[in-house]
Amino acid sequence: MAITELSASKLRRHFNAKTFPFKTTDELTPLDSIIGQDRALKALQLGLEMDASGYNIFITGSPETGKTSIIENTLQRYAAKRNTPNDWCYVYNFGEQDVPRALSLPAGKGKVFRRHIADLINTLEIEIRRAFGSEHYENQKSAIMNQLNQQKRQMLQELEEKAIELSLKIQPTSMGFQTIPIKDGEPLTQEAFQGLSKAEREDITQKVQKMEVEISETLRNLARLEMRFQKSLQQLDKDVASFVVEQYVNEIKETYKKHRQVTAYLEDVCKDVVANSANFIDGFQGEGGEENLAFKKSFMKRYQVNVVVDNSQLKGAPVIYETNPTFTNLIGRIEKYPVQGSYVTDFTMIKAGSLLKANGGYLMIDAIEMLRNPFVYDALKRSLKNKQLRIEDASELYGTLSVASLKPEPIPLDLKVLVIGWSRIYHELSRYDETFTKIFKIRADFDYETDSTPTSVMQYAQFIKRVIDQEKLPPFTREAVEEIVQYGHRLAGEQEKLSLRFGQIVKMLQQSAFWAGKQKAKMVDGKHVLKAIIEFENRHNMIQEKILEAIKRNRKKIVV
């Protein structure tokens, strides 16, 4: 093939700005489509619309191609068509307090449920005290106590009668009863007892022993009687508390009757309040005010509702871009608070991460930031593989001491995860991690250039118009647009291609507007764009100038 010398004029593609169907960008409509990314958009569409497992998306492509904005805008369109996902709450587990229960409620109902429970407990505090302070309760309690005392008196009277029959007297002591012999109506002293005949002493001793057997039996019967009546009192308290608690809990259960897990939780609340009704009556009163208040705060915490995901303000599905994917930011965390030199936690300290907040929608993650943080990639894979999120205590993963750790119930996951990274990262993960392509089955590769055609050039002009509107820049003349298009060819390094590095194009538009402003121009013209390009090159070509200087001074030579 013959080598043809190229003139300088052939090193750039020439446009005639007058052929543009506009004089300034004021005449254009902003671009509402995407230039030159058909391949990536088709892959993105496939990944977003596939419901099968593992169709998460790994995004690759050169920097400044606008892929993050394109993805975010695409996700917003998809999200707007989807239902708003449920709220998620953690509540106290009355059966296993170290395993907080997860409850799901329709969007916006989590905070409502929390308020309902708070109102319920406040009402029960008042109504339980009122019920146990009522005349009806006091009469029932008095009747039980009167019956107990009557039976106790009868048993003691029978014991005294048996003692009299044996010429004995029983006297209550701190240890029970003391048996005293009687002679001629008077207690027999030890000295008088020793003065009796042997037969009389043996007779009295036998009577005392017989009486002690009767006393022991009576004491056992009294203990059984006390226990029986104590159970009667407990049953009375339970009946009174149940009557009060059930009527209020049943009202709330009716509201949430379609949510089986919620009604099951409400049943547990009902049982627990009834079982601990004494704490609602007088458990927080009396001496030691601060200590009692601390106990009340600690005890009542079990009835709180921790709304970890609140979608009340959301319309459609969530779209979250996690820019700092640490373990706690992505997976969630379990906070702690100091108590007497140690650290403790409870279900109210569970906090959701972006993975849970994006549940039912879409989560974007930067690959580099994700891989920089320990345990994050493995935790993400595990969650996506198992289709559930288990919020863990990060201190356990780091091997530090964990005090009073919790194991919250896992929450089912249904979302699309989109990881944005370099092609090299994608290939390395595909090569060394056999599970990677099972979880990220779609790759969307964004192009860095597109064919230069009349259509794409016009789209470039409309893109310029969109940036002008968004950045509130002055209008560009068609000559200025021509120079920007030329700059797009230079970035692509080919006359038949236009660069899709829109981040660089936006910077050049901003700087061109700056130089136009310096000259007090109302519009940005071609000369302002050229000025911006020259200034940009001057800021970045020091090495180039040093090399040229070395060549001119014969310090470097070019071998051809």
C-alpha positions as CSV (number, residue, x, y, z in Angstrom):
1,M,0.0,0.0,0.0
2,A,1.4,3.4,-1.0
3,I,2.0,5.9,1.8
4,T,0.2,9.2,1.2
5,E,1.3,12.3,2.9
6,L,-1.6,14.0,4.8
7,S,-1.9,17.8,4.9
8,A,-2.8,19.5,8.1
9,S,-6.3,20.3,6.8
10,K,-7.0,16.6,6.5
11,L,-6.3,15.9,10.2
12,R,-9.6,17.3,11.3
13,R,-13.2,16.8,10.1
14,H,-14.7,20.0,8.7
15,F,-18.2,21.2,9.3
16,N,-20.0,24.1,7.9
17,A,-21.8,25.6,10.8
18,K,-24.3,27.3,8.5
19,T,-25.7,23.9,7.5
20,F,-27.0,23.5,11.1
21,P,-30.8,24.1,11.2
22,F,-30.5,26.6,14.0
23,K,-28.6,29.8,14.8
24,T,-28.4,29.4,18.5
25,T,-29.2,26.7,21.0
26,D,-32.3,28.6,22.1
27,E,-34.0,27.1,19.0
28,L,-33.2,23.6,20.1
29,T,-35.1,21.2,22.3
30,P,-33.1,19.4,25.0
31,L,-32.0,15.9,24.3
32,D,-34.4,13.3,25.9
33,S,-32.6,10.2,24.6
34,I,-29.2,8.6,25.0
35,I,-26.5,8.8,22.4
36,G,-24.7,5.7,21.2
37,Q,-25.3,3.3,24.0
38,D,-27.7,0.8,22.4
39,R,-25.7,-2.2,23.5
40,A,-25.5,-1.2,27.1
41,L,-29.1,-0.1,27.2
42,K,-30.3,-3.5,25.8
43,A,-28.2,-5.3,28.5
44,L,-29.6,-3.0,31.2
45,Q,-33.2,-3.6,30.0
46,L,-32.7,-7.4,30.0
47,G,-31.2,-7.4,33.5
48,L,-34.0,-5.2,34.9
49,E,-36.8,-7.1,33.3
50,M,-35.6,-10.6,34.1
51,D,-37.3,-12.0,37.2
52,A,-35.1,-15.1,37.5
53,S,-32.5,-15.4,40.3
54,G,-29.1,-13.9,39.8
55,Y,-29.9,-11.3,37.2
56,N,-28.1,-8.5,38.9
57,I,-26.0,-6.2,36.7
58,F,-22.3,-5.3,36.5
59,I,-21.8,-2.0,34.7
60,T,-18.5,-1.4,32.9
61,G,-17.2,1.5,30.7
62,S,-14.9,4.4,30.5
63,P,-15.1,7.3,33.0
64,E,-17.1,10.4,32.1
65,T,-19.4,8.5,29.7
66,G,-22.4,9.5,31.8
67,K,-23.1,5.9,32.7
68,T,-24.0,6.6,36.3
69,S,-26.6,9.3,35.3
70,I,-27.9,7.1,32.5
71,I,-28.4,4.2,34.9
72,E,-30.0,6.4,37.6
73,N,-32.4,7.9,35.1
74,T,-33.3,4.5,33.7
75,L,-33.9,3.1,37.2
76,Q,-36.1,6.0,38.1
77,R,-38.3,5.3,35.1
78,Y,-38.6,1.6,36.0
79,A,-39.1,2.4,39.7
80,A,-42.0,4.8,39.0
81,K,-43.9,1.8,37.4
82,R,-43.5,-0.5,40.4
83,N,-45.4,-0.8,43.6
84,T,-44.0,0.8,46.7
85,P,-42.4,-1.9,48.9
86,N,-43.4,-2.7,52.4
87,D,-42.1,-1.1,55.6
88,W,-40.1,-3.3,57.9
89,C,-40.1,-3.3,61.7
90,Y,-38.2,-5.1,64.4
91,V,-40.0,-5.9,67.7
92,Y,-39.3,-7.7,70.9
93,N,-39.3,-11.5,70.8
94,F,-41.0,-12.6,74.0
95,G,-39.9,-16.1,73.5
96,E,-36.3,-15.5,72.6
97,Q,-35.2,-12.0,73.4
98,D,-31.9,-12.3,71.6
99,V,-33.7,-12.9,68.3
100,P,-35.8,-9.8,67.5
101,R,-38.8,-10.5,65.3
102,A,-39.1,-8.9,61.9
103,L,-42.6,-7.6,60.8
104,S,-43.6,-6.4,57.4
105,L,-46.4,-3.9,56.9
106,P,-47.6,-1.9,53.8
107,A,-45.7,1.2,52.9
108,G,-46.3,3.9,55.5
109,K,-48.0,1.6,58.0
110,G,-44.8,1.0,60.0
111,K,-45.0,4.4,61.8
112,V,-48.8,4.0,62.2
113,F,-48.3,0.6,63.9
114,R,-45.6,2.0,66.1
115,R,-48.0,4.8,67.2
116,H,-50.8,2.2,67.8
117,I,-48.6,0.2,70.1
118,A,-47.4,3.2,72.0
119,D,-50.9,4.4,72.5
120,L,-52.0,0.9,73.5
121,I,-49.3,0.7,76.2
122,N,-50.1,4.2,77.5
123,T,-53.8,3.3,77.7
124,L,-53.1,0.0,79.4
125,E,-51.0,1.7,82.1
126,I,-54.0,3.9,82.9
127,E,-56.7,1.2,82.6
128,I,-54.9,-1.5,84.5
129,R,-54.2,0.8,87.4
130,R,-57.8,1.9,87.3
131,A,-59.1,-1.7,87.3
132,F,-56.9,-2.8,90.2
133,G,-57.9,0.2,92.2
134,S,-61.6,-0.3,91.6
135,E,-64.1,-1.1,94.4
136,H,-65.1,-4.2,92.5
137,Y,-61.6,-5.6,92.5
138,E,-61.0,-4.7,96.1
139,N,-64.3,-6.5,97.1
140,Q,-63.3,-9.6,95.2
141,K,-59.8,-9.6,96.7
142,S,-61.3,-9.0,100.2
143,A,-63.7,-11.9,99.8
144,I,-60.8,-14.2,99.0
145,M,-58.7,-12.9,101.9
146,N,-61.7,-13.1,104.3
147,Q,-62.3,-16.7,103.2
148,L,-58.6,-17.5,103.7
149,N,-58.5,-15.9,107.1
150,Q,-61.7,-17.7,108.1
151,Q,-60.3,-21.0,107.2
152,K,-57.0,-20.2,108.9
153,R,-58.9,-19.3,112.1
154,Q,-60.9,-22.5,111.9
155,M,-57.8,-24.6,111.5
156,L,-56.1,-22.9,114.4
157,Q,-59.2,-23.1,116.6
158,E,-59.4,-26.9,115.9
159,L,-55.7,-27.1,116.9
160,E,-56.3,-25.3,120.1
161,E,-59.3,-27.5,121.0
162,K,-57.1,-30.6,120.5
163,A,-54.5,-29.0,122.7
164,I,-57.0,-28.4,125.5
165,E,-58.2,-32.0,125.3
166,L,-54.6,-33.0,126.0
167,S,-54.2,-30.5,128.8
168,L,-51.9,-28.4,126.7
169,K,-51.6,-24.9,125.5
170,I,-50.1,-23.8,122.2
171,Q,-48.3,-20.4,121.9
172,P,-47.3,-18.8,118.6
173,T,-43.6,-18.1,118.1
174,S,-41.4,-16.9,115.3
175,M,-40.6,-20.5,114.5
176,G,-44.1,-21.8,114.6
177,F,-45.9,-22.9,117.8
178,Q,-44.6,-23.8,121.3
179,T,-46.5,-26.5,123.3
180,I,-46.9,-25.8,127.1
181,P,-48.3,-28.4,129.5
182,I,-51.2,-27.2,131.8
183,K,-51.9,-28.4,135.4
184,D,-54.7,-27.0,137.4
185,G,-55.4,-24.4,134.8
186,E,-51.8,-23.0,135.0
187,P,-48.8,-23.5,132.7
188,L,-46.5,-26.1,134.2
189,T,-43.0,-24.8,134.8
190,Q,-39.9,-26.9,134.2
191,E,-39.3,-27.1,137.9
192,A,-42.8,-28.3,138.6
193,F,-42.5,-30.8,135.7
194,Q,-39.5,-32.3,137.2
195,G,-41.3,-32.7,140.5
196,L,-44.0,-34.9,139.0
197,S,-43.9,-38.6,139.1
198,K,-42.2,-40.6,136.3
199,A,-45.6,-41.8,135.0
200,E,-47.0,-38.3,134.9
201,R,-43.9,-37.0,133.1
202,E,-44.2,-39.8,130.5
203,D,-47.8,-39.1,130.0
204,I,-47.2,-35.3,129.5
205,T,-44.3,-36.1,127.1
206,Q,-46.5,-38.4,125.0
207,K,-49.2,-35.7,124.8
208,V,-46.7,-33.1,123.8
209,Q,-45.3,-35.4,121.1
210,K,-48.8,-36.1,119.8
211,M,-49.5,-32.4,119.8
212,E,-46.4,-31.6,117.9
213,V,-47.5,-34.0,115.2
214,E,-50.8,-32.2,115.1
215,I,-49.1,-28.9,114.9
216,S,-46.8,-30.0,112.0
217,E,-49.8,-31.3,110.1
218,T,-51.7,-28.1,110.7
219,L,-48.7,-26.0,109.5
220,R,-48.6,-28.1,106.4
221,N,-52.3,-27.6,105.8
222,L,-51.9,-23.8,106.4
223,A,-49.1,-23.7,103.8
224,R,-51.2,-25.5,101.3
225,L,-54.1,-23.2,102.1
226,E,-51.9,-20.1,101.6
227,M,-50.7,-21.5,98.3
228,R,-54.3,-22.3,97.1
229,F,-55.5,-18.8,98.0
230,Q,-52.4,-17.2,96.5
231,K,-53.3,-18.9,93.3
232,S,-56.8,-17.6,93.7
233,L,-55.4,-14.1,94.0
234,Q,-53.2,-14.6,91.0
235,Q,-56.1,-15.9,89.0
236,L,-58.1,-12.9,90.1
237,D,-55.3,-10.6,89.0
238,K,-55.0,-12.5,85.7
239,D,-58.7,-12.3,85.1
240,V,-58.9,-8.6,85.8
241,A,-55.8,-7.9,83.7
242,S,-57.0,-10.1,80.9
243,F,-60.4,-8.4,80.8
244,V,-58.7,-5.0,80.5
245,V,-55.9,-5.9,78.1
246,E,-57.8,-8.2,75.7
247,Q,-60.5,-5.6,74.8
248,Y,-57.9,-3.0,73.8
249,V,-55.5,-5.5,72.1
250,N,-58.4,-7.0,70.1
251,E,-59.3,-3.6,68.7
252,I,-55.8,-3.3,67.2
253,K,-55.8,-7.0,66.1
254,E,-58.9,-6.2,64.1
255,T,-57.0,-3.4,62.3
256,Y,-54.2,-5.8,61.4
257,K,-56.2,-9.0,60.9
258,K,-54.8,-9.4,57.4
259,H,-51.2,-9.5,58.7
260,R,-50.7,-12.9,60.4
261,Q,-47.3,-12.1,61.9
262,V,-48.6,-8.8,63.4
263,T,-51.6,-10.4,65.0
264,A,-49.3,-13.2,66.4
265,Y,-47.1,-10.5,67.9
266,L,-50.1,-8.7,69.4
267,E,-51.2,-11.9,71.1
268,D,-47.7,-12.2,72.6
269,V,-48.0,-8.6,73.8
270,C,-51.3,-9.4,75.4
271,K,-49.9,-12.4,77.3
272,D,-46.9,-10.5,78.4
273,V,-48.8,-7.5,79.7
274,V,-51.2,-9.8,81.6
275,A,-48.3,-11.8,83.1
276,N,-46.5,-8.5,84.1
277,S,-49.6,-6.6,85.2
278,A,-48.0,-6.0,88.6
279,N,-45.4,-3.7,86.9
280,F,-48.3,-1.6,85.5
281,I,-49.9,-1.3,88.9
282,D,-47.1,-0.5,91.4
283,G,-43.9,-1.7,89.9
284,F,-42.6,1.8,89.3
285,Q,-43.8,3.5,92.5
286,G,-42.6,3.8,96.0
287,E,-39.1,4.6,97.2
288,G,-36.0,4.8,95.0
289,G,-37.6,7.0,92.4
290,E,-34.6,7.2,90.0
291,E,-34.1,3.4,90.2
292,N,-37.8,2.8,89.6
293,L,-37.8,5.1,86.6
294,A,-34.8,3.4,85.2
295,F,-36.5,0.0,85.6
296,K,-39.7,1.3,84.0
297,K,-37.8,2.6,81.0
298,S,-35.9,-0.6,80.6
299,F,-39.1,-2.8,81.1
300,M,-41.3,-0.7,78.8
301,K,-38.8,-0.8,76.0
302,R,-39.9,-4.3,75.1
303,Y,-43.2,-2.8,73.8
304,Q,-41.6,-0.4,71.4
305,V,-41.6,-0.8,67.6
306,N,-38.4,-0.2,65.7
307,V,-39.3,0.9,62.2
308,V,-36.0,0.2,60.3
309,V,-37.5,0.8,56.8
310,D,-40.1,3.6,56.4
311,N,-41.4,4.0,52.9
312,S,-44.2,6.4,53.8
313,Q,-42.7,9.2,51.6
314,L,-41.8,6.9,48.7
315,K,-43.8,6.7,45.4
316,G,-42.9,3.6,43.4
317,A,-39.8,1.5,44.2
318,P,-36.7,2.9,45.9
319,V,-33.5,3.8,43.9
320,I,-30.5,4.1,46.1
321,Y,-26.9,4.9,45.1
322,E,-24.6,3.8,47.9
323,T,-21.5,5.9,47.5
324,N,-19.8,4.7,50.7
325,P,-20.5,0.9,50.9
326,T,-18.9,0.1,54.2
327,F,-20.3,-3.0,56.0
328,T,-22.5,-1.0,58.3
329,N,-23.7,1.3,55.5
330,L,-24.6,-1.5,53.2
331,I,-25.7,-4.4,55.6
332,G,-26.9,-2.4,58.6
333,R,-25.6,-2.2,62.2
334,I,-26.6,-3.0,65.8
335,E,-25.7,-0.1,68.0
336,K,-24.7,-0.3,71.6
337,Y,-25.0,2.0,74.7
338,P,-22.9,2.0,77.9
339,V,-24.4,0.6,81.1
340,Q,-22.3,0.5,84.3
341,G,-19.0,0.1,82.5
342,S,-20.2,-2.3,79.9
343,Y,-22.0,-2.1,76.6
344,V,-25.4,-3.6,75.9
345,T,-27.9,-3.5,73.1
346,D,-31.5,-4.3,72.3
347,F,-33.8,-4.5,69.3
348,T,-34.4,-0.8,69.2
349,M,-30.8,-0.2,68.3
350,I,-31.0,-2.1,65.0
351,K,-30.4,0.1,62.0
352,A,-31.0,-0.7,58.4
353,G,-28.3,-0.4,55.7
354,S,-28.8,0.6,52.0
355,L,-29.4,-3.0,51.0
356,L,-32.5,-3.2,53.1
357,K,-33.6,0.4,52.3
358,A,-33.4,-0.5,48.6
359,N,-35.4,-3.7,49.1
360,G,-38.1,-4.0,46.5
361,G,-36.3,-1.6,44.2
362,Y,-32.7,-0.9,43.0
363,L,-29.3,-0.5,44.6
364,M,-26.3,1.0,42.8
365,I,-22.8,0.4,44.3
366,D,-19.4,1.5,43.2
367,A,-17.2,-1.6,42.7
368,I,-13.9,0.0,43.8
369,E,-15.4,1.4,47.1
370,M,-17.1,-2.0,47.7
371,L,-13.9,-4.0,47.3
372,R,-11.9,-1.6,49.5
373,N,-14.1,-2.3,52.5
374,P,-13.6,-5.6,54.4
375,F,-16.4,-8.2,54.4
376,V,-18.7,-6.1,52.2
377,Y,-18.4,-8.1,48.9
378,D,-18.9,-11.5,50.7
379,A,-21.8,-10.2,52.7
380,L,-23.4,-8.8,49.5
381,K,-23.0,-12.1,47.7
382,R,-24.3,-14.1,50.6
383,S,-27.4,-11.9,50.9
384,L,-28.2,-12.0,47.2
385,K,-27.6,-15.8,47.0
386,N,-29.8,-16.5,50.0
387,K,-32.3,-13.8,49.0
388,Q,-32.4,-12.6,52.6
389,L,-30.6,-10.0,54.7
390,R,-29.3,-10.9,58.1
391,I,-28.2,-7.8,60.0
392,E,-25.0,-8.7,61.9
393,D,-22.9,-7.1,64.6
394,A,-19.8,-5.9,62.7
395,S,-17.7,-6.2,65.8
396,E,-18.0,-10.0,65.6
397,L,-16.6,-10.0,62.0
398,Y,-13.7,-7.9,63.1
399,G,-13.0,-10.2,66.0
400,T,-13.5,-7.6,68.7
401,L,-15.5,-8.3,71.9
402,S,-19.2,-8.3,71.4
403,V,-21.4,-7.8,74.5
404,A,-25.1,-8.8,74.6
405,S,-25.2,-9.5,70.8
406,L,-28.4,-9.9,68.9
407,K,-29.3,-12.2,66.0
408,P,-32.2,-10.4,64.4
409,E,-34.5,-12.5,62.2
410,P,-33.5,-12.3,58.5
411,I,-35.6,-10.2,56.1
412,P,-36.4,-11.5,52.6
413,L,-34.7,-9.6,49.8
414,D,-36.2,-8.8,46.4
415,L,-34.1,-6.2,44.6
416,K,-31.8,-5.6,41.7
417,V,-28.2,-4.7,42.5
418,L,-26.1,-2.8,39.9
419,V,-22.4,-2.6,40.6
420,I,-20.5,0.1,38.6
421,G,-16.8,-0.6,37.9
422,W,-14.0,-1.1,35.4
423,S,-13.8,-3.8,32.8
424,R,-10.6,-5.1,34.5
425,I,-12.5,-5.6,37.8
426,Y,-15.3,-7.5,36.0
427,H,-12.8,-9.8,34.3
428,E,-10.8,-10.4,37.5
429,L,-13.9,-11.3,39.5
430,S,-15.1,-13.5,36.7
431,R,-11.8,-15.3,36.6
432,Y,-11.1,-15.8,40.3
433,D,-14.6,-15.9,41.9
434,E,-16.7,-18.8,40.5
435,T,-19.9,-17.4,42.2
436,F,-19.6,-14.0,40.7
437,T,-21.2,-14.7,37.3
438,K,-24.0,-16.7,39.1
439,I,-25.0,-13.5,41.0
440,F,-24.2,-10.9,38.3
441,K,-25.5,-12.6,35.2
442,I,-25.7,-9.4,33.1
443,R,-22.8,-7.2,32.0
444,A,-23.8,-3.7,30.6
445,D,-20.7,-2.3,28.8
446,F,-20.9,1.4,28.1
447,D,-19.2,2.6,24.9
448,Y,-16.8,5.5,24.8
449,E,-17.5,6.6,21.2
450,T,-20.2,6.5,18.5
451,D,-20.3,7.0,14.8
452,S,-20.3,10.5,13.6
453,T,-23.4,11.0,11.5
454,P,-25.8,13.9,10.8
455,T,-28.1,12.3,13.4
456,S,-25.5,11.9,16.1
457,V,-24.1,15.4,15.4
458,M,-27.6,16.8,15.9
459,Q,-28.0,14.8,19.1
460,Y,-24.8,16.4,20.3
461,A,-26.3,19.8,19.7
462,Q,-29.4,18.8,21.7
463,F,-27.2,17.4,24.4
464,I,-25.5,20.8,24.6
465,K,-28.9,22.4,24.9
466,R,-29.8,20.1,27.8
467,V,-26.6,21.0,29.7
468,I,-27.2,24.7,29.1
469,D,-30.6,24.4,30.6
470,Q,-29.4,22.3,33.6
471,E,-26.4,24.4,34.3
472,K,-28.1,27.7,33.5
473,L,-25.4,28.7,30.9
474,P,-25.8,31.3,28.2
475,P,-27.0,30.1,24.8
476,F,-24.3,28.8,22.4
477,T,-24.2,29.9,18.7
478,R,-24.0,27.3,16.0
479,E,-20.3,28.2,15.6
480,A,-19.8,27.3,19.2
481,V,-21.7,24.1,18.7
482,E,-19.5,23.3,15.7
483,E,-16.3,23.7,17.8
484,I,-17.7,21.5,20.6
485,V,-18.5,18.8,17.9
486,Q,-15.0,19.1,16.6
487,Y,-13.7,18.7,20.2
488,G,-15.8,15.5,20.4
489,H,-13.9,14.2,17.4
490,R,-10.6,15.1,18.9
491,L,-11.5,13.2,22.1
492,A,-12.5,10.2,20.0
493,G,-9.2,10.5,18.1
494,E,-10.9,9.7,14.8
495,Q,-12.8,11.7,12.2
496,E,-15.6,9.1,11.8
497,K,-16.2,8.9,15.6
498,L,-17.7,11.2,18.2
499,S,-16.6,10.8,21.8
500,L,-19.1,9.8,24.4
501,R,-17.0,11.1,27.3
502,F,-19.8,13.6,28.2
503,G,-18.1,14.5,31.4
504,Q,-15.3,16.1,29.5
505,I,-17.8,17.8,27.1
506,V,-19.7,19.3,30.1
507,K,-16.5,20.7,31.5
508,M,-15.7,22.3,28.2
509,L,-19.2,23.8,28.0
510,Q,-18.9,25.3,31.5
511,Q,-15.4,26.7,30.7
512,S,-16.5,28.2,27.4
513,A,-19.4,30.0,29.2
514,F,-16.9,31.2,31.7
515,W,-14.7,32.9,29.0
516,A,-17.7,34.3,27.3
517,G,-18.7,35.9,30.7
518,K,-15.2,37.3,31.0
519,Q,-15.8,39.1,27.7
520,K,-19.3,40.2,28.8
521,A,-20.7,38.3,25.8
522,K,-24.4,37.4,26.0
523,M,-23.8,34.2,23.9
524,V,-21.0,31.7,23.7
525,D,-19.4,31.8,20.3
526,G,-16.8,29.6,18.6
527,K,-13.9,31.8,19.8
528,H,-14.9,31.3,23.4
529,V,-14.9,27.5,22.9
530,L,-11.5,27.7,21.3
531,K,-10.2,29.8,24.2
532,A,-11.5,27.2,26.6
533,I,-9.8,24.4,24.7
534,I,-6.5,26.3,24.5
535,E,-6.6,27.1,28.2
536,F,-7.4,23.5,29.0
537,E,-4.5,22.2,26.9
538,N,-2.1,24.8,28.5
539,R,-3.1,23.4,31.9
540,H,-2.4,19.8,31.0
541,N,0.5,19.9,28.4
542,M,3.5,20.7,30.5
543,I,5.1,17.3,29.8
544,Q,4.4,17.7,26.1
545,E,6.2,21.1,26.1
546,K,9.1,19.7,28.0
547,I,9.6,17.0,25.4
548,L,9.3,19.4,22.5
549,E,11.8,21.7,24.2
550,A,14.2,18.8,24.6
551,I,13.9,17.9,20.9
552,K,14.5,21.5,19.8
553,R,17.6,21.7,22.0
554,N,18.8,18.3,20.6
555,R,18.6,16.7,24.0
556,K,16.2,14.1,22.5
557,K,16.0,12.8,19.0
558,I,13.2,11.1,17.1
559,V,14.2,7.8,15.4
560,V,12.2,7.3,12.1
